[in-house]
Structures are given as C-alpha cells and as structure tokens.
C-alpha cells in the first residue's frame, strides 16, 4: 500500500501573505490609566501593601509570557510603563 501524496499549497496572494506574517510578530499590551496600581489602605496593623493585586498580577503575567527572571521582569515592566507614558513605580523583584 502506497502513501498518499502530501497536499501542496500554493500562495497566490503574496501581499496578503506578507502582511499576515508581519502582523504575527506584532505585540499589543493595553494598560488602563484608571487601573488601581497602588494598594488601597486597609486599616490593619502592620506595614500596608504598596502595590495592588492587579499590579502584581500584571508583572507576573509579563514574567510568564516572556519567560523572564524576576529582575528582568521588573526592567521590562518599567520600560512598558515608560512607553505608555505612565509614571508608576515598579514592584521590586522581591515583592
């Protein structure tokens, strides 16, 4: 019994194909300026948290997405915030 021949695809619209390949490498990260970056004051004894859970979750998402160590994640988040025009502090790698 012989194997079937593999299907052969031909690209006929090269401009659309090239645009699709270019768009595959694009990156969009949306930062909401209304997001609570700082943690709300809870009124409990002890040192209050500095960053909100959303800020920590954003940093950890960047870490997992790009497979970065924590210190490099802090640097990348700082540059993303700078590119977005936001003057927010970045959580330390030990936070």
C-alpha positions in Angstrom: 0.0 0.0 0.0 1.5 3.4 -1.0 1.4 6.6 1.0 -0.9 9.3 -0.3 0.9 12.4 -1.7 1.0 15.3 0.7 -1.1 18.2 -0.3 0.7 21.1 -1.9 -0.4 24.6 -1.2 0.5 27.5 -3.5 0.4 31.1 -2.3 -1.3 33.2 -4.9 -1.8 36.5 -3.0 1.7 37.4 -1.8 0.9 40.8 -0.5 -1.8 39.4 1.9 0.5 36.6 2.9 3.4 39.0 3.7 1.0 41.3 5.7 -0.2 38.3 7.7 3.4 37.3 8.6 4.2 40.8 9.6 1.2 41.1 11.9 2.0 37.7 13.5 5.0 39.4 15.1 3.2 42.4 16.5 2.7 42.9 20.2 -0.1 44.9 21.9 -0.1 45.4 25.6 -3.0 47.5 26.9 -2.5 49.4 30.1 -5.6 51.2 31.6 -4.7 54.5 33.2 -7.7 54.1 35.5 -6.3 50.8 36.9 -5.5 50.9 40.7 -1.8 50.4 40.7 -1.3 51.2 44.3 -2.9 49.1 47.0 -5.8 50.6 49.0 -5.3 51.4 52.7 -6.8 48.6 54.7 -6.5 50.0 58.2 -4.9 46.8 59.6 -1.9 46.9 61.9 1.5 46.4 60.3 3.0 47.6 57.1 0.4 48.2 54.4 0.9 46.7 50.9 2.3 49.2 48.3 1.0 47.6 45.1 -2.4 46.3 44.2 -3.1 42.7 43.3 -3.7 43.9 39.7 -0.2 45.4 39.5 1.4 42.2 40.9 -0.7 40.1 38.5 0.3 42.2 35.5 4.0 41.8 36.4 3.7 38.1 36.8 1.8 37.8 33.6 4.7 39.5 31.7 7.1 37.2 33.5 5.3 34.1 32.4 4.6 35.3 28.9 8.2 36.2 28.1 9.8 33.5 30.3 11.9 36.1 32.2 13.5 36.0 35.6 12.0 38.4 38.2 14.7 41.1 37.9 14.4 41.2 34.1 10.6 41.4 34.5 11.0 44.5 36.7 13.1 46.1 33.9 10.6 45.2 31.2 7.6 46.4 33.1 9.4 49.7 33.8 10.1 50.2 30.2 6.5 49.3 29.2 5.2 51.8 31.7 7.6 54.4 30.4 6.4 53.7 26.8 2.8 54.1 27.9 3.7 57.5 29.5 2.8 56.3 33.0 4.9 57.5 35.9 4.1 54.5 38.1 6.6 52.8 40.4 7.5 49.2 39.5 7.3 46.4 42.1 10.6 45.1 43.3 11.6 41.6 42.3 11.2 40.5 45.9 7.6 41.8 46.2 
